[in-house]
């Protein structure tokens, strides 16, 4: 599937480098297809990281980890939702790593407030949190979803440390406290006055935490087992949310794909943690021993 987006040089094979004349920075890029098989996603995301590691550019290990995570999310969404092959392009823009995934669906991803558990919702949340920038464009009958990893461009003017400000074109402004743990700053300027109230409702302070990976089977979503994080999530605060319960920090837990426990207070989070500890004790103290005994019995009964 051809990929068409912003103008670029023709993409070479994976991991190759195209050098420019003279001492200018090299232009590097790679392109490859991904078959319509969810099991091909892991190999594809590793291929992107392997290509980037071969480039003559210096990238921190943490950025490469995030690059692999986001690449897997975007490719998996393309394969799951189209059940068709997609095409991956990765290149160096001179400041950032840019990944483009082209698929055959014309439906562009859209972040819907309160829908982190919707189809593809986790990937969009991660893109917003980890990518320096991301978006999508129509591409014939299909689309290209792209994201960039690297330094973020700060809004101008940048907010005062500990505060954010949204300013409308008529000079009207709204501001609030920006907690140190928040991963993004909602500060912006040039907002149409009629949009100010809506922008305030969308202000969301968030920080993510990770969960352990485990092989998860979801027959309604994919074939076989995939390594999926369990009980990852975020701490969120929406100071202008219509629901007053969300105007103070709450925890949101992703149990597994498409399954969330939302709006937890500190007491509620402690209750969940206690239940998980009790379940871990049960698994280690009783279920594991019962499983070993069952296997031993099975082996004896089937020795022939």
C-alpha positions in Angstrom: 0.0 0.0 0.0 1.6 3.3 -1.0 1.9 5.9 1.7 1.3 9.6 0.8 1.7 12.3 3.3 4.0 15.3 3.6 6.6 15.5 0.8 9.6 13.3 1.4 12.3 11.4 -0.4 11.4 7.9 -1.7 11.8 5.6 1.2 14.7 3.1 1.0 14.6 -0.4 2.5 14.4 -0.9 6.2 17.4 0.5 8.1 19.0 2.1 5.1 20.4 5.6 5.1 20.2 8.2 2.4 23.1 10.7 2.6 22.9 14.3 1.4 25.7 16.1 -0.4 28.2 17.8 1.8 28.2 18.1 5.6 24.4 18.5 6.0 22.5 16.2 8.4 21.7 12.8 6.8 18.2 12.1 5.7 17.3 8.7 7.0 14.1 6.6 6.5 12.6 3.2 6.1 9.4 1.7 4.8 7.9 -1.7 5.0 4.5 -3.5 4.8 2.8 -5.3 7.7 0.6 -8.3 6.8 -3.0 -8.5 8.1 -2.1 -10.6 11.1 -2.1 -9.2 14.7 0.8 -11.5 15.5 2.9 -9.5 13.0 2.6 -6.3 15.1 5.4 -7.3 17.6 7.9 -7.9 14.8 6.9 -4.6 13.0 7.4 -2.5 16.1 10.8 -4.1 16.7 11.7 -3.5 13.1 11.0 0.3 13.5 13.3 0.5 16.6 16.0 -1.6 14.9 15.9 0.8 11.9 16.2 3.9 14.1 19.0 2.4 16.1 21.0 2.1 12.9 20.6 5.8 12.1 23.5 8.3 12.7 21.4 10.1 15.3 21.5 10.1 19.0 18.3 9.1 20.8 17.8 8.3 24.5 16.8 4.8 25.5 13.5 6.0 27.0 12.5 7.6 23.7 13.2 4.3 21.9 11.0 2.4 24.5 8.1 4.9 23.9 8.7 4.7 20.2 8.3 0.9 20.3 5.2 1.1 22.5 3.4 3.7 20.3 4.4 2.0 17.0 2.8 -1.2 18.3 -0.4 0.6 19.4 -0.9 2.4 16.0 -0.1 -0.7 13.9 -2.3 -2.9 16.0 -5.2 -0.5 15.6 -4.8 -0.5 11.9 -4.7 -4.3 11.6 -7.5 -4.9 14.0 -9.9 -2.4 12.6 -9.3 -3.1 8.9 -8.3 -6.8 8.9 -6.0 -5.8 6.0 -2.3 -5.1 5.5 -0.9 -1.7 6.3 2.3 0.2 5.4 4.8 1.7 7.9 7.1 4.6 7.2 9.7 5.8 9.7 12.0 8.7 9.1 14.1 11.4 10.8 12.8 14.9 10.3 16.0 16.6 11.6 14.5 17.1 15.0 12.2 14.2 15.6 11.5 10.6 14.7 8.3 10.4 12.6 6.3 7.2 12.1 3.4 7.0 9.6 1.0 4.0 9.4 -1.2 3.9 6.3 -4.3 1.6 6.2 -7.3 1.1 4.0 -9.9 2.6 6.4 -11.0 6.2 5.8 -12.2 6.5 9.4 -9.8 8.8 11.2 -9.1 8.3 15.0 -10.8 10.8 17.2 -10.3 11.3 20.9 -13.6 11.3 22.7 -13.7 12.6 26.2 -14.5 9.9 28.7 -14.0 7.1 26.1 -10.5 5.8 27.1 -12.0 2.3 27.1 -13.5 2.7 23.6 -12.0 0.9 20.6 -8.5 2.2 20.1 -8.9 4.5 23.1 -5.8 3.3 24.9 -3.6 4.0 21.9 -4.9 7.5 21.5 -4.4 8.2 25.2 -0.8 7.0 25.0 -0.2 9.1 21.8 -1.4 12.2 23.6 0.8 11.5 26.6 4.0 10.2 25.0 4.3 11.6 21.5 5.6 15.1 20.8 2.9 15.4 18.2 0.4 13.2 16.4 -2.4 13.3 13.9 -4.0 11.7 10.9 -4.7 12.6 7.3 -6.9 11.2 4.6 -5.0 9.1 2.0 -7.2 8.2 -1.0 -9.8 5.8 0.3 -7.7 5.2 3.5 -5.8 7.3 6.0 -2.3 7.8 7.5 -1.9 8.0 11.2 1.4 9.6 12.2 3.2 10.5 15.4 6.6 12.1 16.2 9.0 11.4 19.1 11.4 14.0 20.2 11.4 17.5 21.9 8.0 19.1 22.3 7.4 22.6 21.1 6.4 24.9 24.0 3.4 27.1 23.6 4.1 30.8 23.2 4.0 32.3 25.7 4.7 29.4 28.0 2.8 29.3 31.2 4.1 30.4 34.6 5.5 27.4 36.5 2.6 26.1 38.7 -0.1 27.7 36.6 -1.8 27.4 33.2 -3.6 30.1 31.2 -5.9 29.8 28.2 -6.3 33.2 26.4 -9.0 34.1 23.9 -8.4 36.4 20.9 -10.5 39.1 22.6 -8.1 39.1 25.6 -10.4 37.1 27.9 -8.3 34.6 29.9 -8.8 31.8 32.3 -6.1 30.2 34.5 -5.6 27.6 37.1 -3.2 25.6 39.2 -0.9 23.3 37.2 0.2 20.4 39.5 3.8 19.3 39.3 2.8 15.7 38.5 0.8 16.7 35.4 2.5 15.5 32.2 0.9 18.2 29.9 0.3 21.9 30.1 -3.0 23.1 28.7 -1.8 26.6 28.2 -2.7 28.1 24.8 -3.4 31.4 23.1 -5.5 32.6 20.2 -8.6 30.7 21.2 -11.9 32.0 19.7 -14.0 33.5 22.6 -16.9 31.2 21.9 -14.6 28.2 22.3 -13.2 29.2 25.7 -15.8 27.4 27.9 -15.4 24.2 25.9 -11.6 24.4 26.2 -11.9 24.7 30.0 -14.0 21.6 30.2 -11.3 19.7 28.2 -8.5 20.7 30.7 -7.2 17.5 32.1 -4.2 17.0 34.4 -2.9 13.5 34.0 0.1 11.3 34.9 0.3 7.6 33.8 1.6 4.6 35.6 2.4 1.2 34.1 1.1 -2.3 34.8 2.7 -5.7 34.5 2.5 -7.5 31.1 0.6 -10.8 30.9 -0.5 -12.9 28.0 -4.2 -11.9 27.4 -6.7 -13.6 25.1 -9.6 -11.6 23.8 -11.5 -13.7 21.2 -13.7 -10.8 20.3 -10.8 -8.5 19.6 -7.9 -10.7 18.3 -6.7 -14.2 17.7 -4.4 -16.0 20.2 -2.7 -14.4 23.2 -1.0 -11.0 23.3 1.1 -9.4 26.0 -1.1 -6.8 27.5 -0.5 -4.6 30.5 -2.8 -5.3 33.5 -3.9 -2.6 36.0 -2.1 0.2 34.3 -3.8 3.5 34.4 -3.5 7.2 35.3 -4.2 9.8 37.9 -6.5 12.4 36.4 -8.0 15.7 37.5 -10.5 17.7 35.4 -10.9 21.0 37.3 -13.8 22.2 35.1 -15.6 18.8 34.5 -19.4 18.9 34.7 -19.2 16.0 37.1 -17.9 17.5 40.4 -16.4 14.2 41.5 -13.8 14.5 38.7 -12.7 18.0 39.7 -10.3 16.5 42.3 -7.6 13.9 41.4 -8.9 10.4 40.9 -7.3 7.1 39.8 -8.4 5.2 36.7 -7.3 1.6 36.4 -7.3 -0.4 33.2 -8.0 -4.0 34.2 -7.4 -5.3 30.7 -8.3 -4.4 27.1 -11.5 -2.4 27.1 -12.1 -2.9 30.9 -11.6 0.0 33.3 -12.3 0.9 36.9 -12.8 4.7 36.9 -12.9 7.5 39.4 -11.3 5.9 42.3 -10.7 7.9 45.5 -7.7 7.1 47.7 -9.9 4.9 49.8 -11.3 3.1 46.8 -7.8 2.6 45.3 -6.7 1.2 48.7 -9.6 -1.2 48.6 -8.7 -2.4 45.1 -5.0 -2.8 46.2 -6.1 -4.9 49.2 -8.2 -7.2 47.0 -5.2 -7.6 44.6 -2.9 -8.5 47.5 -5.4 -11.0 48.8 -5.8 -12.5 45.3 -2.0 -12.6 44.9 -1.7 -14.4 48.3 -4.4 -16.8 47.1 -2.7 -17.5 43.8 0.7 -18.0 45.4 -0.4 -19.8 48.6 -3.2 -22.1 47.4 -3.9 -22.0 43.7 -0.2 -22.6 42.7 0.1 -25.5 45.1 -3.2 -26.9 43.8 -2.0 -26.5 40.2 1.2 -28.4 41.0 -0.7 -31.2 42.7 -3.2 -31.4 39.8 -0.3 -31.6 37.3 1.5 -34.3 39.3 -1.8 -36.3 39.5 -2.4 -35.8 35.8 1.1 -37.0 34.9 0.8 -40.1 37.1 -2.6 -41.0 35.6 -1.4 -40.6 32.1 2.0 -42.3 32.3 1.8 -45.1 29.8 
